Amino acid sequence: MKTLHTTDPTQYPAFWNEEWLKRAIDELDTRKMTPEERAYFARVTAANAEAVKAEKQKIKEAREAENLAVKSETVKKLLALGILTINQIAETVGVSEDFVQKVSANK
């Protein structure tokens, strides 16, 4: 394993022969980089990772807000029917009784 990087495999999968893949591998080969280039590469990689993390968090928050809006709308509709109790509505929608009461107060 220690010397695996020094061996030259004789057979690669067919897709490895594509030019764009060879260029990409050469660009990412950090062993050929100077210390300054490695530091820049590390900064860019870290910045990209943070950007991806932030976007995933935004998506998660948007989904949670959408889920909350759907639950609120469902509670409003069930309250409008007037058939079920607050406890039954809470169990049906999967929310707390406090949530149902807040929605009831805001409608």
Backbone as XML, in Angstrom:
<?xml version="1.0"?>
<chain id="A" units="angstrom">
  <residue number="1" name="MET">
    <atom name="N" x="0.819" y="-1.195" z="0.000"/>
    <atom name="CA" x="0.000" y="0.000" z="0.000"/>
    <atom name="C" x="0.867" y="1.265" z="0.000"/>
  </residue>
  <residue number="2" name="LYS">
    <atom name="N" x="2.016" y="1.199" z="0.683"/>
    <atom name="CA" x="2.855" y="2.389" z="0.760"/>
    <atom name="C" x="3.406" y="2.792" z="-0.602"/>
  </residue>
  <residue number="3" name="THR">
    <atom name="N" x="3.632" y="1.830" z="-1.462"/>
    <atom name="CA" x="4.227" y="2.134" z="-2.760"/>
    <atom name="C" x="3.230" y="2.026" z="-3.902"/>
  </residue>
  <residue number="4" name="LEU">
    <atom name="N" x="1.956" y="1.941" z="-3.584"/>
    <atom name="CA" x="0.938" y="1.794" z="-4.620"/>
    <atom name="C" x="0.942" y="2.974" z="-5.591"/>
  </residue>
  <residue number="5" name="HIS">
    <atom name="N" x="1.228" y="4.174" z="-5.079"/>
    <atom name="CA" x="1.226" y="5.348" z="-5.947"/>
    <atom name="C" x="2.369" y="5.337" z="-6.963"/>
  </residue>
  <residue number="6" name="THR">
    <atom name="N" x="3.377" y="4.517" z="-6.734"/>
    <atom name="CA" x="4.510" y="4.471" z="-7.663"/>
    <atom name="C" x="4.326" y="3.420" z="-8.748"/>
  </residue>
  <residue number="7" name="THR">
    <atom name="N" x="3.356" y="2.527" z="-8.597"/>
    <atom name="CA" x="3.139" y="1.507" z="-9.621"/>
    <atom name="C" x="2.354" y="2.097" z="-10.777"/>
  </residue>
  <residue number="8" name="ASP">
    <atom name="N" x="2.511" y="1.507" z="-11.933"/>
    <atom name="CA" x="1.798" y="1.958" z="-13.121"/>
    <atom name="C" x="0.960" y="0.799" z="-13.632"/>
  </residue>
  <residue number="9" name="PRO">
    <atom name="N" x="-0.344" y="0.812" z="-13.321"/>
    <atom name="CA" x="-1.184" y="-0.293" z="-13.797"/>
    <atom name="C" x="-1.154" y="-0.367" z="-15.319"/>
  </residue>
  <residue number="10" name="THR">
    <atom name="N" x="-1.207" y="-1.568" z="-15.839"/>
    <atom name="CA" x="-1.109" y="-1.743" z="-17.281"/>
    <atom name="C" x="-2.447" y="-1.653" z="-17.979"/>
  </residue>
  <residue number="11" name="GLN">
    <atom name="N" x="-3.549" y="-1.832" z="-17.226"/>
    <atom name="CA" x="-4.847" y="-1.800" z="-17.880"/>
    <atom name="C" x="-5.814" y="-0.936" z="-17.070"/>
  </residue>
  <residue number="12" name="TYR">
    <atom name="N" x="-6.335" y="0.088" z="-17.714"/>
    <atom name="CA" x="-7.337" y="0.965" z="-17.113"/>
    <atom name="C" x="-8.698" y="0.644" z="-17.727"/>
  </residue>
  <residue number="13" name="PRO">
    <atom name="N" x="-9.778" y="0.993" z="-17.029"/>
    <atom name="CA" x="-11.101" y="0.844" z="-17.668"/>
    <atom name="C" x="-11.167" y="1.714" z="-18.918"/>
  </residue>
  <residue number="14" name="ALA">
    <atom name="N" x="-12.037" y="1.370" z="-19.831"/>
    <atom name="CA" x="-12.111" y="2.058" z="-21.130"/>
    <atom name="C" x="-12.403" y="3.552" z="-20.993"/>
  </residue>
  <residue number="15" name="PHE">
    <atom name="N" x="-13.243" y="3.944" z="-20.023"/>
    <atom name="CA" x="-13.597" y="5.358" z="-19.914"/>
    <atom name="C" x="-12.422" y="6.225" z="-19.467"/>
  </residue>
  <residue number="16" name="TRP">
    <atom name="N" x="-11.352" y="5.607" z="-18.941"/>
    <atom name="CA" x="-10.191" y="6.386" z="-18.518"/>
    <atom name="C" x="-9.417" y="6.937" z="-19.714"/>
  </residue>
  <residue number="17" name="ASN">
    <atom name="N" x="-9.718" y="6.506" z="-20.884"/>
    <atom name="CA" x="-9.007" y="6.980" z="-22.074"/>
    <atom name="C" x="-9.555" y="8.302" z="-22.587"/>
  </residue>
  <residue number="18" name="GLU">
    <atom name="N" x="-10.624" y="8.779" z="-22.003"/>
    <atom name="CA" x="-11.195" y="10.042" z="-22.459"/>
    <atom name="C" x="-10.288" y="11.193" z="-22.035"/>
  </residue>
  <residue number="19" name="GLU">
    <atom name="N" x="-10.096" y="12.120" z="-22.957"/>
    <atom name="CA" x="-9.140" y="13.213" z="-22.748"/>
    <atom name="C" x="-9.497" y="14.103" z="-21.560"/>
  </residue>
  <residue number="20" name="TRP">
    <atom name="N" x="-10.795" y="14.441" z="-21.415"/>
    <atom name="CA" x="-11.205" y="15.339" z="-20.330"/>
    <atom name="C" x="-10.908" y="14.729" z="-18.971"/>
  </residue>
  <residue number="21" name="LEU">
    <atom name="N" x="-11.021" y="13.398" z="-18.858"/>
    <atom name="CA" x="-10.744" y="12.745" z="-17.583"/>
    <atom name="C" x="-9.250" y="12.776" z="-17.271"/>
  </residue>
  <residue number="22" name="LYS">
    <atom name="N" x="-8.440" y="12.571" z="-18.298"/>
    <atom name="CA" x="-6.985" y="12.649" z="-18.098"/>
    <atom name="C" x="-6.572" y="14.043" z="-17.631"/>
  </residue>
  <residue number="23" name="ARG">
    <atom name="N" x="-7.157" y="15.090" z="-18.261"/>
    <atom name="CA" x="-6.835" y="16.465" z="-17.860"/>
    <atom name="C" x="-7.277" y="16.729" z="-16.429"/>
  </residue>
  <residue number="24" name="ALA">
    <atom name="N" x="-8.462" y="16.246" z="-16.063"/>
    <atom name="CA" x="-8.969" y="16.478" z="-14.715"/>
    <atom name="C" x="-8.091" y="15.799" z="-13.673"/>
  </residue>
  <residue number="25" name="ILE">
    <atom name="N" x="-7.674" y="14.588" z="-13.957"/>
    <atom name="CA" x="-6.802" y="13.867" z="-13.015"/>
    <atom name="C" x="-5.468" y="14.580" z="-12.882"/>
  </residue>
  <residue number="26" name="ASP">
    <atom name="N" x="-4.922" y="15.055" z="-13.986"/>
    <atom name="CA" x="-3.654" y="15.793" z="-13.931"/>
    <atom name="C" x="-3.801" y="17.079" z="-13.125"/>
  </residue>
  <residue number="27" name="GLU">
    <atom name="N" x="-4.925" y="17.770" z="-13.282"/>
    <atom name="CA" x="-5.133" y="19.019" z="-12.549"/>
    <atom name="C" x="-5.249" y="18.773" z="-11.054"/>
  </residue>
  <residue number="28" name="LEU">
    <atom name="N" x="-5.842" y="17.660" z="-10.691"/>
    <atom name="CA" x="-6.062" y="17.379" z="-9.271"/>
    <atom name="C" x="-4.912" y="16.632" z="-8.613"/>
  </residue>
  <residue number="29" name="ASP">
    <atom name="N" x="-3.927" y="16.262" z="-9.360"/>
    <atom name="CA" x="-2.801" y="15.534" z="-8.808"/>
    <atom name="C" x="-1.940" y="16.481" z="-7.977"/>
  </residue>
  <residue number="30" name="THR">
    <atom name="N" x="-2.174" y="16.476" z="-6.699"/>
    <atom name="CA" x="-1.512" y="17.446" z="-5.815"/>
    <atom name="C" x="-0.033" y="17.149" z="-5.601"/>
  </residue>
  <residue number="31" name="ARG">
    <atom name="N" x="0.405" y="15.958" z="-5.963"/>
    <atom name="CA" x="1.833" y="15.665" z="-5.805"/>
    <atom name="C" x="2.677" y="16.535" z="-6.725"/>
  </residue>
  <residue number="32" name="LYS">
    <atom name="N" x="2.082" y="17.001" z="-7.817"/>
    <atom name="CA" x="2.817" y="17.828" z="-8.771"/>
    <atom name="C" x="2.761" y="19.313" z="-8.413"/>
  </residue>
  <residue number="33" name="MET">
    <atom name="N" x="2.008" y="19.648" z="-7.386"/>
    <atom name="CA" x="1.813" y="21.061" z="-7.037"/>
    <atom name="C" x="2.929" y="21.573" z="-6.137"/>
  </residue>
  <residue number="34" name="THR">
    <atom name="N" x="3.160" y="22.864" z="-6.263"/>
    <atom name="CA" x="4.085" y="23.522" z="-5.343"/>
    <atom name="C" x="3.360" y="23.733" z="-4.019"/>
  </residue>
  <residue number="35" name="PRO">
    <atom name="N" x="4.066" y="24.051" z="-2.946"/>
    <atom name="CA" x="3.383" y="24.295" z="-1.665"/>
    <atom name="C" x="2.332" y="25.405" z="-1.750"/>
  </residue>
  <residue number="36" name="GLU">
    <atom name="N" x="2.614" y="26.443" z="-2.533"/>
    <atom name="CA" x="1.642" y="27.526" z="-2.695"/>
    <atom name="C" x="0.393" y="27.035" z="-3.420"/>
  </residue>
  <residue number="37" name="GLU">
    <atom name="N" x="0.603" y="26.233" z="-4.458"/>
    <atom name="CA" x="-0.537" y="25.686" z="-5.199"/>
    <atom name="C" x="-1.370" y="24.754" z="-4.321"/>
  </residue>
  <residue number="38" name="ARG">
    <atom name="N" x="-0.698" y="23.953" z="-3.481"/>
    <atom name="CA" x="-1.427" y="23.068" z="-2.566"/>
    <atom name="C" x="-2.250" y="23.874" z="-1.571"/>
  </residue>
  <residue number="39" name="ALA">
    <atom name="N" x="-1.670" y="24.954" z="-1.055"/>
    <atom name="CA" x="-2.397" y="25.790" z="-0.101"/>
    <atom name="C" x="-3.616" y="26.423" z="-0.770"/>
  </residue>
  <residue number="40" name="TYR">
    <atom name="N" x="-3.444" y="26.909" z="-1.992"/>
    <atom name="CA" x="-4.565" y="27.491" z="-2.728"/>
    <atom name="C" x="-5.633" y="26.431" z="-2.988"/>
  </residue>
  <residue number="41" name="PHE">
    <atom name="N" x="-5.204" y="25.247" z="-3.407"/>
    <atom name="CA" x="-6.133" y="24.155" z="-3.670"/>
    <atom name="C" x="-6.909" y="23.807" z="-2.403"/>
  </residue>
  <residue number="42" name="ALA">
    <atom name="N" x="-6.229" y="23.763" z="-1.265"/>
    <atom name="CA" x="-6.894" y="23.456" z="0.009"/>
    <atom name="C" x="-7.917" y="24.531" z="0.360"/>
  </residue>
  <residue number="43" name="ARG">
    <atom name="N" x="-7.567" y="25.814" z="0.134"/>
    <atom name="CA" x="-8.506" y="26.910" z="0.421"/>
    <atom name="C" x="-9.738" y="26.836" z="-0.472"/>
  </residue>
  <residue number="44" name="VAL">
    <atom name="N" x="-9.524" y="26.599" z="-1.750"/>
    <atom name="CA" x="-10.641" y="26.515" z="-2.688"/>
    <atom name="C" x="-11.530" y="25.329" z="-2.356"/>
  </residue>
  <residue number="45" name="THR">
    <atom name="N" x="-10.913" y="24.204" z="-2.050"/>
    <atom name="CA" x="-11.684" y="23.008" z="-1.694"/>
    <atom name="C" x="-12.492" y="23.247" z="-0.432"/>
  </residue>
  <residue number="46" name="ALA">
    <atom name="N" x="-11.893" y="23.883" z="0.565"/>
    <atom name="CA" x="-12.615" y="24.176" z="1.808"/>
    <atom name="C" x="-13.759" y="25.151" z="1.558"/>
  </residue>
  <residue number="47" name="ALA">
    <atom name="N" x="-13.517" y="26.154" z="0.735"/>
    <atom name="CA" x="-14.570" y="27.125" z="0.423"/>
    <atom name="C" x="-15.722" y="26.451" z="-0.318"/>
  </residue>
  <residue number="48" name="ASN">
    <atom name="N" x="-15.395" y="25.571" z="-1.246"/>
    <atom name="CA" x="-16.440" y="24.842" z="-1.967"/>
    <atom name="C" x="-17.234" y="23.943" z="-1.037"/>
  </residue>
  <residue number="49" name="ALA">
    <atom name="N" x="-16.547" y="23.293" z="-0.114"/>
    <atom name="CA" x="-17.235" y="22.428" z="0.843"/>
    <atom name="C" x="-18.184" y="23.236" z="1.718"/>
  </residue>
  <residue number="50" name="GLU">
    <atom name="N" x="-17.756" y="24.417" z="2.139"/>
    <atom name="CA" x="-18.616" y="25.285" z="2.953"/>
    <atom name="C" x="-19.824" y="25.761" z="2.155"/>
  </residue>
  <residue number="51" name="ALA">
    <atom name="N" x="-19.610" y="26.068" z="0.885"/>
    <atom name="CA" x="-20.719" y="26.514" z="0.031"/>
    <atom name="C" x="-21.744" y="25.395" z="-0.143"/>
  </residue>
  <residue number="52" name="VAL">
    <atom name="N" x="-21.270" y="24.185" z="-0.350"/>
    <atom name="CA" x="-22.174" y="23.040" z="-0.486"/>
    <atom name="C" x="-22.940" y="22.823" z="0.811"/>
  </residue>
  <residue number="53" name="LYS">
    <atom name="N" x="-22.248" y="22.926" z="1.930"/>
    <atom name="CA" x="-22.887" y="22.752" z="3.238"/>
    <atom name="C" x="-23.961" y="23.816" z="3.454"/>
  </residue>
  <residue number="54" name="ALA">
    <atom name="N" x="-23.673" y="25.046" z="3.101"/>
    <atom name="CA" x="-24.647" y="26.133" z="3.260"/>
    <atom name="C" x="-25.865" y="25.916" z="2.373"/>
  </residue>
  <residue number="55" name="GLU">
    <atom name="N" x="-25.651" y="25.470" z="1.144"/>
    <atom name="CA" x="-26.777" y="25.209" z="0.236"/>
    <atom name="C" x="-27.641" y="24.067" z="0.755"/>
  </residue>
  <residue number="56" name="LYS">
    <atom name="N" x="-27.004" y="23.022" z="1.285"/>
    <atom name="CA" x="-27.776" y="21.910" z="1.848"/>
    <atom name="C" x="-28.605" y="22.378" z="3.034"/>
  </residue>
  <residue number="57" name="GLN">
    <atom name="N" x="-28.043" y="23.270" z="3.849"/>
    <atom name="CA" x="-28.782" y="23.809" z="4.988"/>
    <atom name="C" x="-29.967" y="24.642" z="4.522"/>
  </residue>
  <residue number="58" name="LYS">
    <atom name="N" x="-29.778" y="25.449" z="3.475"/>
    <atom name="CA" x="-30.882" y="26.241" z="2.919"/>
    <atom name="C" x="-31.998" y="25.340" z="2.401"/>
  </residue>
  <residue number="59" name="ILE">
    <atom name="N" x="-31.625" y="24.278" z="1.724"/>
    <atom name="CA" x="-32.614" y="23.340" z="1.196"/>
    <atom name="C" x="-33.374" y="22.680" z="2.337"/>
  </residue>
  <residue number="60" name="LYS">
    <atom name="N" x="-32.654" y="22.291" z="3.368"/>
    <atom name="CA" x="-33.291" y="21.655" z="4.531"/>
    <atom name="C" x="-34.276" y="22.608" z="5.196"/>
  </residue>
  <residue number="61" name="GLU">
    <atom name="N" x="-33.865" y="23.859" z="5.373"/>
    <atom name="CA" x="-34.751" y="24.850" z="5.994"/>
    <atom name="C" x="-35.978" y="25.118" z="5.135"/>
  </residue>
  <residue number="62" name="ALA">
    <atom name="N" x="-35.800" y="25.165" z="3.817"/>
    <atom name="CA" x="-36.934" y="25.387" z="2.919"/>
    <atom name="C" x="-37.918" y="24.226" z="2.987"/>
  </residue>
  <residue number="63" name="ARG">
    <atom name="N" x="-37.405" y="23.013" z="3.047"/>
    <atom name="CA" x="-38.279" y="21.841" z="3.154"/>
    <atom name="C" x="-39.041" y="21.842" z="4.475"/>
  </residue>
  <residue number="64" name="GLU">
    <atom name="N" x="-38.346" y="22.209" z="5.559"/>
    <atom name="CA" x="-39.012" y="22.258" z="6.857"/>
    <atom name="C" x="-40.106" y="23.326" z="6.873"/>
  </residue>
  <residue number="65" name="ALA">
    <atom name="N" x="-39.831" y="24.474" z="6.272"/>
    <atom name="CA" x="-40.829" y="25.542" z="6.214"/>
    <atom name="C" x="-42.027" y="25.106" z="5.377"/>
  </residue>
  <residue number="66" name="GLU">
    <atom name="N" x="-41.754" y="24.425" z="4.278"/>
    <atom name="CA" x="-42.846" y="23.936" z="3.431"/>
    <atom name="C" x="-43.676" y="22.893" z="4.171"/>
  </residue>
  <residue number="67" name="ASN">
    <atom name="N" x="-43.017" y="22.007" z="4.890"/>
    <atom name="CA" x="-43.709" y="20.981" z="5.666"/>
    <atom name="C" x="-44.583" y="21.624" z="6.737"/>
  </residue>
  <residue number="68" name="LEU">
    <atom name="N" x="-44.056" y="22.644" z="7.396"/>
    <atom name="CA" x="-44.817" y="23.344" z="8.422"/>
    <atom name="C" x="-46.024" y="24.049" z="7.813"/>
  </residue>
  <residue number="69" name="ALA">
    <atom name="N" x="-45.848" y="24.635" z="6.657"/>
    <atom name="CA" x="-46.962" y="25.314" z="5.986"/>
    <atom name="C" x="-48.059" y="24.323" z="5.601"/>
  </residue>
  <residue number="70" name="VAL">
    <atom name="N" x="-47.666" y="23.157" z="5.125"/>
    <atom name="CA" x="-48.643" y="22.128" z="4.743"/>
    <atom name="C" x="-49.407" y="21.657" z="5.977"/>
  </residue>
  <residue number="71" name="LYS">
    <atom name="N" x="-48.685" y="21.441" z="7.064"/>
    <atom name="CA" x="-49.347" y="21.007" z="8.302"/>
    <atom name="C" x="-50.298" y="22.083" z="8.815"/>
  </residue>
  <residue number="72" name="SER">
    <atom name="N" x="-49.889" y="23.337" z="8.753"/>
    <atom name="CA" x="-50.753" y="24.429" z="9.193"/>
    <atom name="C" x="-52.030" y="24.482" z="8.368"/>
  </residue>
  <residue number="73" name="GLU">
    <atom name="N" x="-51.883" y="24.343" z="7.066"/>
    <atom name="CA" x="-53.044" y="24.377" z="6.176"/>
    <atom name="C" x="-53.981" y="23.204" z="6.459"/>
  </residue>
  <residue number="74" name="THR">
    <atom name="N" x="-53.410" y="22.039" z="6.700"/>
    <atom name="CA" x="-54.219" y="20.862" z="7.013"/>
    <atom name="C" x="-54.978" y="21.053" z="8.316"/>
  </residue>
  <residue number="75" name="VAL">
    <atom name="N" x="-54.304" y="21.599" z="9.315"/>
    <atom name="CA" x="-54.957" y="21.854" z="10.606"/>
    <atom name="C" x="-56.092" y="22.858" z="10.420"/>
  </residue>
  <residue number="76" name="LYS">
    <atom name="N" x="-55.863" y="23.907" z="9.630"/>
    <atom name="CA" x="-56.911" y="24.913" z="9.388"/>
    <atom name="C" x="-58.141" y="24.274" z="8.752"/>
  </residue>
  <residue number="77" name="LYS">
    <atom name="N" x="-57.915" y="23.402" z="7.777"/>
    <atom name="CA" x="-59.035" y="22.752" z="7.096"/>
    <atom name="C" x="-59.800" y="21.831" z="8.041"/>
  </residue>
  <residue number="78" name="LEU">
    <atom name="N" x="-59.072" y="21.098" z="8.873"/>
    <atom name="CA" x="-59.742" y="20.205" z="9.817"/>
    <atom name="C" x="-60.494" y="20.987" z="10.888"/>
  </residue>
  <residue number="79" name="LEU">
    <atom name="N" x="-59.933" y="22.113" z="11.296"/>
    <atom name="CA" x="-60.635" y="22.959" z="12.268"/>
    <atom name="C" x="-61.903" y="23.533" z="11.664"/>
  </residue>
  <residue number="80" name="ALA">
    <atom name="N" x="-61.838" y="23.881" z="10.389"/>
    <atom name="CA" x="-62.998" y="24.459" z="9.712"/>
    <atom name="C" x="-64.144" y="23.457" z="9.617"/>
  </residue>
  <residue number="81" name="LEU">
    <atom name="N" x="-63.809" y="22.180" z="9.516"/>
    <atom name="CA" x="-64.854" y="21.159" z="9.460"/>
    <atom name="C" x="-65.631" y="21.078" z="10.774"/>
  </residue>
  <residue number="82" name="GLY">
    <atom name="N" x="-64.912" y="21.288" z="11.879"/>
    <atom name="CA" x="-65.548" y="21.290" z="13.194"/>
    <atom name="C" x="-65.987" y="19.927" z="13.680"/>
  </residue>
  <residue number="83" name="ILE">
    <atom name="N" x="-65.505" y="18.875" z="13.085"/>
    <atom name="CA" x="-65.907" y="17.519" z="13.466"/>
    <atom name="C" x="-64.981" y="16.942" z="14.532"/>
  </residue>
  <residue number="84" name="LEU">
    <atom name="N" x="-63.684" y="17.192" z="14.389"/>
    <atom name="CA" x="-62.688" y="16.586" z="15.263"/>
    <atom name="C" x="-62.305" y="17.505" z="16.412"/>
  </residue>
  <residue number="85" name="THR">
    <atom name="N" x="-61.855" y="16.897" z="17.502"/>
    <atom name="CA" x="-61.349" y="17.672" z="18.636"/>
    <atom name="C" x="-59.911" y="18.079" z="18.347"/>
  </residue>
  <residue number="86" name="ILE">
    <atom name="N" x="-59.382" y="18.968" z="19.158"/>
    <atom name="CA" x="-57.993" y="19.424" z="18.997"/>
    <atom name="C" x="-57.043" y="18.238" z="19.129"/>
  </residue>
  <residue number="87" name="ASN">
    <atom name="N" x="-57.319" y="17.365" z="20.081"/>
    <atom name="CA" x="-56.474" y="16.190" z="20.283"/>
    <atom name="C" x="-56.507" y="15.287" z="19.055"/>
  </residue>
  <residue number="88" name="GLN">
    <atom name="N" x="-57.680" y="15.054" z="18.484"/>
    <atom name="CA" x="-57.802" y="14.209" z="17.297"/>
    <atom name="C" x="-57.092" y="14.824" z="16.092"/>
  </residue>
  <residue number="89" name="ILE">
    <atom name="N" x="-57.221" y="16.121" z="15.952"/>
    <atom name="CA" x="-56.537" y="16.810" z="14.847"/>
    <atom name="C" x="-55.026" y="16.687" z="15.010"/>
  </residue>
  <residue number="90" name="ALA">
    <atom name="N" x="-54.537" y="16.892" z="16.223"/>
    <atom name="CA" x="-53.103" y="16.803" z="16.492"/>
    <atom name="C" x="-52.578" y="15.413" z="16.158"/>
  </residue>
  <residue number="91" name="GLU">
    <atom name="N" x="-53.301" y="14.390" z="16.551"/>
    <atom name="CA" x="-52.875" y="13.015" z="16.260"/>
    <atom name="C" x="-52.944" y="12.720" z="14.766"/>
  </residue>
  <residue number="92" name="THR">
    <atom name="N" x="-53.986" y="13.206" z="14.097"/>
    <atom name="CA" x="-54.160" y="12.942" z="12.672"/>
    <atom name="C" x="-53.048" y="13.593" z="11.838"/>
  </residue>
  <residue number="93" name="VAL">
    <atom name="N" x="-52.734" y="14.843" z="12.154"/>
    <atom name="CA" x="-51.743" y="15.591" z="11.371"/>
    <atom name="C" x="-50.316" y="15.271" z="11.811"/>
  </residue>
  <residue number="94" name="GLY">
    <atom name="N" x="-50.160" y="14.826" z="13.061"/>
    <atom name="CA" x="-48.823" y="14.518" z="13.575"/>
    <atom name="C" x="-48.129" y="15.726" z="14.170"/>
  </residue>
  <residue number="95" name="VAL">
    <atom name="N" x="-48.911" y="16.572" z="14.839"/>
    <atom name="CA" x="-48.360" y="17.758" z="15.494"/>
    <atom name="C" x="-48.815" y="17.759" z="16.951"/>
  </residue>
  <residue number="96" name="SER">
    <atom name="N" x="-48.322" y="18.726" z="17.708"/>
    <atom name="CA" x="-48.719" y="18.829" z="19.104"/>
    <atom name="C" x="-50.049" y="19.570" z="19.220"/>
  </residue>
  <residue number="97" name="GLU">
    <atom name="N" x="-50.701" y="19.396" z="20.363"/>
    <atom name="CA" x="-51.954" y="20.107" z="20.609"/>
    <atom name="C" x="-51.708" y="21.612" z="20.678"/>
  </residue>
  <residue number="98" name="ASP">
    <atom name="N" x="-50.547" y="22.010" z="21.182"/>
    <atom name="CA" x="-50.195" y="23.435" z="21.226"/>
    <atom name="C" x="-50.140" y="24.033" z="19.821"/>
  </residue>
  <residue number="99" name="PHE">
    <atom name="N" x="-49.580" y="23.275" z="18.882"/>
    <atom name="CA" x="-49.510" y="23.731" z="17.487"/>
    <atom name="C" x="-50.914" y="23.953" z="16.936"/>
  </residue>
  <residue number="100" name="VAL">
    <atom name="N" x="-51.812" y="23.009" z="17.205"/>
    <atom name="CA" x="-53.188" y="23.125" z="16.717"/>
    <atom name="C" x="-53.858" y="24.355" z="17.339"/>
  </residue>
  <residue number="101" name="GLN">
    <atom name="N" x="-53.617" y="24.586" z="18.618"/>
    <atom name="CA" x="-54.210" y="25.745" z="19.284"/>
    <atom name="C" x="-53.656" y="27.060" z="18.735"/>
  </residue>
  <residue number="102" name="LYS">
    <atom name="N" x="-52.360" y="27.092" z="18.419"/>
    <atom name="CA" x="-51.768" y="28.303" z="17.828"/>
    <atom name="C" x="-52.374" y="28.592" z="16.452"/>
  </residue>
  <residue number="103" name="VAL">
    <atom name="N" x="-52.544" y="27.534" z="15.662"/>
    <atom name="CA" x="-53.127" y="27.710" z="14.344"/>
    <atom name="C" x="-54.579" y="28.154" z="14.496"/>
  </residue>
  <residue number="104" name="SER">
    <atom name="N" x="-55.273" y="27.597" z="15.455"/>
    <atom name="CA" x="-56.664" y="27.963" z="15.706"/>
    <atom name="C" x="-56.779" y="29.426" z="16.118"/>
  </residue>
  <residue number="105" name="ALA">
    <atom name="N" x="-55.844" y="29.879" z="16.906"/>
    <atom name="CA" x="-55.867" y="31.282" z="17.358"/>
    <atom name="C" x="-55.541" y="32.241" z="16.225"/>
  </residue>
  <residue number="106" name="ASN">
    <atom name="N" x="-54.736" y="31.813" z="15.260"/>
    <atom name="CA" x="-54.306" y="32.689" z="14.157"/>
    <atom name="C" x="-55.237" y="32.686" z="12.955"/>
  </residue>
  <residue number="107" name="LYS">
    <atom name="N" x="-56.226" y="31.811" z="12.945"/>
    <atom name="CA" x="-57.080" y="31.745" z="11.754"/>
    <atom name="C" x="-58.144" y="32.761" z="11.781"/>
  </residue>
</chain>
